[in-house]
Amino acid sequence: MTKRVSPLRQRMIDDMKIRNMSPNTQNIYISAVARFSAYHRRSPDKLGLEDIRNYHLHLVSRKLKPTTINPIMGALRFFYGIQVEPIDPPLNSRRRFITWCKFYQPSKPSQLMPVSDEQYR
């Protein structure tokens, strides 16, 4: 028995093949988007940036390492940057994606303060 593939998943597979992604990367990306969709119990094309942010917080709360989280977020960036149209603003760059999802921890105030020349004398 063959499993039916949704048109959205098939389009994602086709786009990954066009970009010559390895079969391993394709499997990781497909499963990452499927787990994201299962977590929210909705189709991924019905989810948005706030849902991505919540999922990222969920992954962090599970104490997953960045080496585990980064490919998952890369898969979502690929999916929402290439597949789902339109997203406002478009997620065509990593910086824009990260800014919108607010992934980075706030910097320490001491890192934001200007350093005076007197401190180095």
Secondary structure in CASP SS format (residue, H / E / C, confidence):
PFRMAT SS
TARGET T0000
AUTHOR 0000-0000-0000
METHOD secondary structure of the structure
MODEL  1
M C 1.00
T C 1.00
K C 1.00
R C 1.00
V C 1.00
S C 1.00
P H 1.00
L H 1.00
R H 1.00
Q H 1.00
R H 1.00
M H 1.00
I H 1.00
D H 1.00
D H 1.00
M H 1.00
K H 1.00
I H 1.00
R C 1.00
N C 1.00
M C 1.00
S C 1.00
P H 1.00
N H 1.00
T H 1.00
Q H 1.00
N H 1.00
I H 1.00
Y H 1.00
I H 1.00
S H 1.00
A H 1.00
V H 1.00
A H 1.00
R H 1.00
F H 1.00
S H 1.00
A H 1.00
Y H 1.00
H H 1.00
R C 1.00
R C 1.00
S C 1.00
P H 1.00
D H 1.00
K H 1.00
L C 1.00
G C 1.00
L H 1.00
E H 1.00
D H 1.00
I H 1.00
R H 1.00
N H 1.00
Y H 1.00
H H 1.00
L H 1.00
H H 1.00
L H 1.00
V H 1.00
S H 1.00
R C 1.00
K C 1.00
L C 1.00
K C 1.00
P H 1.00
T H 1.00
T H 1.00
I H 1.00
N H 1.00
P H 1.00
I H 1.00
M H 1.00
G H 1.00
A H 1.00
L H 1.00
R H 1.00
F H 1.00
F H 1.00
Y H 1.00
G H 1.00
I H 1.00
Q H 1.00
V C 1.00
E C 1.00
P C 1.00
I C 1.00
D C 1.00
P C 1.00
P C 1.00
L C 1.00
N C 1.00
S C 1.00
R H 1.00
R H 1.00
R H 1.00
F H 1.00
I H 1.00
T H 1.00
W H 1.00
C H 1.00
K C 1.00
F C 1.00
Y C 1.00
Q C 1.00
P C 1.00
S C 1.00
K C 1.00
P H 1.00
S H 1.00
Q H 1.00
L H 1.00
M C 1.00
P C 1.00
V C 1.00
S C 1.00
D H 1.00
E H 1.00
Q H 1.00
Y H 1.00
R C 1.00
END
